[in-house]
Amino acid sequence: MRVARWINNHFASLIGTAMLVASCHNANPVAEAAKATPENRPETVAFALTSSYTVLAEAAVRLAEDSTTPRPVRQALVNLHQTAAPAVKNLRNVAVEYRTVREAYASGQSTSEKVGLALAALDSAITRTAPLVEAMAKEIGSAHE
């Protein structure tokens, strides 16, 4: 039930992020994650966001190292990376923890309350991280214009 509510609350935002990420590279892991089965969607979206960030960070490094990239754009990319990198790392850790708790619950070694708490933590981490990944995608997109 909580997973379905989470999906309804975040689906539009995640699709918007997916569209921005897709404009920066060919693969679109966030859009693919949105197609995951409901019980797997939160962790799948979390891992897709971390993967998307990796691709975006690589593009940001290329732009920052390119002498033709305007200095304000390079600085904005550095600032975005400094803000987003810790959030992305935290998101990955929280997603791994959620998966671990969910698997423990499936084997009878955890409680639904623990799954709920882990899902709430994952929801919070996604909510904090998705706008940062989106901001990086927008900055990279504007640098290519």
C-alpha positions as CSV (number, residue, x, y, z in Angstrom):
1,M,0.0,0.0,0.0
2,R,2.8,2.5,0.9
3,V,4.6,1.6,-2.3
4,A,1.6,2.4,-4.4
5,R,1.2,5.8,-2.5
6,W,4.9,6.5,-3.0
7,I,4.6,5.8,-6.8
8,N,1.6,8.1,-7.1
9,N,3.3,10.9,-5.2
10,H,6.5,10.8,-7.2
11,F,5.8,9.4,-10.6
12,A,5.4,12.7,-12.5
13,S,8.5,14.3,-10.9
14,L,10.6,11.2,-11.8
15,I,9.3,11.2,-15.4
16,G,10.3,14.9,-15.7
17,T,13.8,14.1,-14.4
18,A,13.9,11.1,-16.8
19,M,13.2,13.4,-19.7
20,L,16.0,15.8,-18.7
21,V,18.4,13.0,-18.2
22,A,17.5,11.5,-21.6
23,S,18.3,14.7,-23.3
24,C,21.9,14.4,-21.9
25,H,22.6,10.9,-22.9
26,N,21.1,8.0,-25.0
27,A,20.1,5.7,-22.2
28,N,17.2,6.7,-20.0
29,P,17.4,4.6,-16.8
30,V,14.9,6.7,-14.8
31,A,12.2,6.2,-17.4
32,E,12.9,2.5,-17.5
33,A,12.8,2.3,-13.7
34,A,9.4,3.9,-13.8
35,K,8.2,0.8,-15.6
36,A,9.4,-1.6,-12.9
37,T,6.9,-3.6,-10.9
38,P,5.4,-1.5,-8.1
39,E,7.1,-3.5,-5.3
40,N,10.5,-2.9,-7.0
41,R,10.0,0.6,-8.3
42,P,11.4,2.7,-5.4
43,E,14.8,1.0,-5.2
44,T,14.9,0.7,-9.0
45,V,14.3,4.4,-9.4
46,A,16.9,5.1,-6.7
47,F,19.5,3.1,-8.6
48,A,18.5,4.7,-11.9
49,L,19.0,8.1,-10.4
50,T,22.5,7.2,-9.1
51,S,23.4,5.8,-12.5
52,S,22.0,8.9,-14.3
53,Y,24.1,11.0,-12.0
54,T,27.2,9.1,-12.9
55,V,26.6,9.8,-16.6
56,L,25.8,13.4,-15.9
57,A,28.9,13.8,-13.7
58,E,31.1,12.5,-16.5
59,A,29.5,14.9,-18.9
60,A,30.0,17.7,-16.4
61,V,33.7,16.9,-16.1
62,R,34.1,17.0,-19.9
63,L,32.4,20.4,-19.9
64,A,34.4,21.8,-17.0
65,E,37.6,20.7,-18.6
66,D,36.7,22.3,-22.0
67,S,38.3,25.7,-22.2
68,T,35.4,26.9,-24.5
69,T,32.9,26.3,-21.7
70,P,32.1,29.7,-20.1
71,R,33.6,30.1,-16.6
72,P,30.2,30.6,-14.9
73,V,28.9,27.4,-16.4
74,R,32.0,25.5,-15.2
75,Q,31.6,26.9,-11.7
76,A,27.9,26.1,-11.7
77,L,28.7,22.5,-12.6
78,V,31.4,22.2,-9.9
79,N,28.9,23.6,-7.3
80,L,26.2,21.2,-8.4
81,H,28.5,18.3,-8.2
82,Q,29.6,19.3,-4.7
83,T,26.0,19.4,-3.6
84,A,24.7,16.4,-5.5
85,A,27.5,13.9,-4.9
86,P,26.9,13.4,-1.2
87,A,23.1,13.1,-1.7
88,V,23.6,10.6,-4.5
89,K,26.0,8.5,-2.3
90,N,23.4,8.6,0.5
91,L,20.7,7.6,-1.9
92,R,22.6,4.6,-3.0
93,N,23.3,3.5,0.6
94,V,19.6,4.0,1.6
95,A,18.5,2.0,-1.4
96,V,20.8,-0.9,-0.5
97,E,19.4,-0.8,3.1
98,Y,15.8,-0.8,1.8
99,R,16.5,-3.8,-0.4
100,T,18.2,-5.6,2.5
101,V,15.3,-4.9,4.9
102,R,12.7,-5.9,2.3
103,E,14.6,-9.2,1.6
104,A,14.8,-9.9,5.3
105,Y,11.1,-9.3,5.6
106,A,10.4,-11.7,2.7
107,S,12.4,-14.4,4.6
108,G,10.5,-13.7,7.8
109,Q,13.5,-12.0,9.5
110,S,12.2,-8.5,9.6
111,T,8.9,-6.7,10.3
112,S,6.6,-4.6,8.1
113,E,7.3,-1.6,10.4
114,K,11.0,-1.9,9.5
115,V,10.2,-2.1,5.8
116,G,8.0,1.0,6.2
117,L,10.7,2.9,7.9
118,A,13.2,1.9,5.2
119,L,10.8,2.9,2.5
120,A,10.2,6.3,4.2
121,A,14.0,6.8,4.3
122,L,14.3,5.9,0.6
123,D,11.4,8.2,-0.3
124,S,13.1,11.0,1.6
125,A,16.5,10.3,-0.1
126,I,14.9,10.2,-3.6
127,T,13.0,13.4,-2.8
128,R,16.2,15.2,-1.9
129,T,18.3,13.8,-4.7
130,A,16.1,13.9,-7.8
131,P,16.0,17.7,-7.9
132,L,19.8,17.8,-7.7
133,V,20.2,15.3,-10.6
134,E,17.6,17.3,-12.5
135,A,19.5,20.6,-11.9
136,M,22.7,19.0,-13.2
137,A,20.9,17.7,-16.3
138,K,19.5,21.2,-16.9
139,E,22.9,22.9,-16.5
140,I,24.5,20.5,-18.9
141,G,21.6,20.9,-21.3
142,S,22.0,24.7,-21.2
143,A,25.7,24.4,-21.8
144,H,25.0,22.5,-25.0
145,E,22.7,25.1,-26.3
